[in-house]
Amino acid sequence: GFGDAMTAALTLETPEARIAALKAVPVAGDQAGLLQLMLASDPTKDRASALAALDAVVADTTLDSSYRDLAVLRHTILIGADAPLADRRTALEGITAPGRPYRTLALEQMAYLLIEEGKTPQAIDALRALTKDQDASAGLRARAEQVILALGGAATAKG
């Protein structure tokens, strides 16, 4: 759907690839406005404007909550260590409730916050839970498994 296509486009490596993929996302209704916002807010060109645009999406209660959740996730990733860790965790916690469209991606980012805090065992536990989460995509599960191994954790048993 629209959200999956947006998320996939935004994870591409180069600004040109992201823009091309975003332009190919099919839109209906108010999705066109959000798509235009995302096209205009590539952080490699103007990070401050991108963060401001994402803040505007988060604050726009007329938009569907899935768009606001995506903006929260994107903002948290983009701002990184320039924002206090507690603020990033609070923002992500708001989109981790069951049924939220970006729940597992937010949980992945929260595991990375644990790594940033030096809480490796807790991060491994959080990532291991994601490898077993039915809502997690195969790509997310694979990333979680790779990070577990990189942190010195044991491979997750398959089956």
C-alpha positions in Angstrom: 0.0 0.0 0.0 0.9 3.7 0.2 2.6 3.5 3.6 4.7 0.5 2.5 5.7 2.1 -0.7 6.6 5.4 1.1 8.7 3.5 3.7 10.5 1.5 1.0 11.3 4.6 -1.0 12.6 6.4 2.0 15.0 3.7 2.8 16.8 3.8 -0.5 20.5 4.9 -0.4 20.7 8.0 -2.6 18.6 11.1 -2.7 18.0 10.6 -6.5 16.8 7.0 -5.9 14.5 8.2 -3.0 13.0 11.0 -5.1 12.5 8.7 -8.1 10.8 6.0 -5.9 8.6 8.6 -4.2 7.5 10.0 -7.5 6.4 6.5 -8.5 4.2 6.0 -5.3 0.5 5.8 -6.3 -1.6 8.3 -4.4 -5.2 9.0 -3.7 -6.9 11.9 -1.9 -4.9 13.5 0.8 -2.0 11.2 0.2 -0.8 13.6 -2.6 -0.2 16.3 0.0 1.9 14.0 2.2 3.8 12.7 -0.8 4.6 16.2 -1.9 5.8 17.0 1.6 8.1 14.0 1.5 9.5 14.9 -1.9 10.3 18.4 -0.6 11.9 17.2 2.6 14.9 15.1 1.6 17.3 15.5 4.5 20.4 15.4 2.4 19.5 18.7 0.8 18.2 20.6 3.9 18.1 18.8 7.2 16.5 21.6 9.2 13.7 22.0 6.6 13.2 18.3 6.5 12.8 18.2 10.3 10.4 21.1 10.3 8.3 19.5 7.5 8.1 16.3 9.5 7.1 18.2 12.6 4.3 19.8 10.6 3.0 16.4 9.6 3.1 15.1 13.2 1.2 18.2 14.3 -1.5 18.0 11.5 -4.4 16.2 13.2 -6.3 16.2 9.9 -3.9 13.7 8.5 -4.4 10.0 9.1 -2.5 8.7 12.1 -0.4 6.4 9.9 1.1 9.5 8.2 1.8 11.1 11.6 3.4 7.8 12.8 5.6 7.7 9.8 6.6 11.3 10.4 7.5 10.5 14.0 9.6 7.5 13.0 11.4 9.5 10.2 11.9 12.5 12.5 13.4 10.3 15.2 15.8 8.6 12.8 16.8 11.8 11.1 17.4 13.9 14.2 19.5 11.1 15.8 21.8 12.1 18.6 21.0 15.8 18.1 17.9 15.2 20.3 18.1 13.8 23.8 17.8 10.1 24.0 14.8 10.3 26.4 12.9 12.5 23.9 13.5 10.1 21.1 12.4 7.2 23.2 9.2 9.1 24.2 8.4 9.9 20.6 8.9 6.2 19.5 6.9 4.8 22.5 3.9 6.7 21.2 3.9 4.6 18.0 4.6 1.2 19.4 1.1 0.2 20.5 -0.2 -3.0 18.9 -1.9 -2.3 15.6 0.1 0.8 14.8 1.5 0.6 11.3 5.1 1.3 12.1 5.2 -0.5 15.5 7.9 -3.0 14.7 10.1 -0.3 13.0 9.7 1.9 16.1 10.6 -1.1 18.3 13.8 -1.6 16.2 14.7 2.0 16.7 14.1 1.7 20.4 16.5 -1.3 20.5 19.1 1.0 18.8 18.5 3.5 21.6 19.4 0.8 24.1 22.6 0.2 22.2 23.3 3.9 22.3 22.9 3.8 26.1 25.3 0.9 26.4 22.5 -1.5 27.5 23.6 -4.4 25.2 21.8 -7.3 26.9 18.5 -5.4 26.9 19.1 -4.4 23.2 19.7 -8.1 22.3 16.5 -9.1 24.1 14.5 -6.4 22.3 16.0 -7.4 18.9 15.4 -11.1 19.6 11.7 -10.3 20.3 11.5 -8.6 16.9 12.9 -11.7 15.2 9.9 -13.6 16.5 7.3 -10.8 16.0 4.7 -11.8 13.4 4.3 -8.2 12.3 8.0 -7.7 11.6 8.9 -8.0 7.9 11.5 -10.5 6.8 14.0 -7.6 6.2 13.5 -6.3 9.7 13.9 -9.8 11.2 17.2 -10.2 9.2 18.5 -6.8 10.3 17.7 -7.7 14.0 19.5 -11.0 13.7 22.5 -9.3 12.1 22.7 -6.7 14.9 22.3 -9.5 17.6 25.3 -11.3 16.1 27.3 -8.0 15.8 26.6 -7.4 19.5 27.9 -10.8 20.4 24.6 -12.5 20.9 23.8 -16.0 19.8 22.0 -16.7 16.6 18.2 -17.1 17.0 17.0 -20.6 16.6 14.9 -21.1 13.5 11.7 -23.1 13.6 
